[in-house]
Amino acid sequence: MENPFESGHIKNYLLLYASVVVIMVLFFIATTLFHDKEILEQKIFNTTITKEHSKKTEEKKDFGIKLIEKPY
């Protein structure tokens, strides 16, 4: 096996490494430039309690659990 420092192949390895790094940097720049950030609207929930809703909950509390009419 030859020593890459003595035979001059070290330039090829350094060029390969530099080209990989340059390609990674270019892909990073491309993804940050062309990535559109979507602005999401803030959702506002209705926190007011209506009278109809409170009536329905009262009816459910009074009704209780209904069992089967015919026992088997």
Secondary structure, DSSP 8 states (H G I E B T S, - for coil): ---HHHHTTHHHHHHHHHHHHHHHHHHHHHHHHH----------------HHHHHHHHHHHHH-----SS--
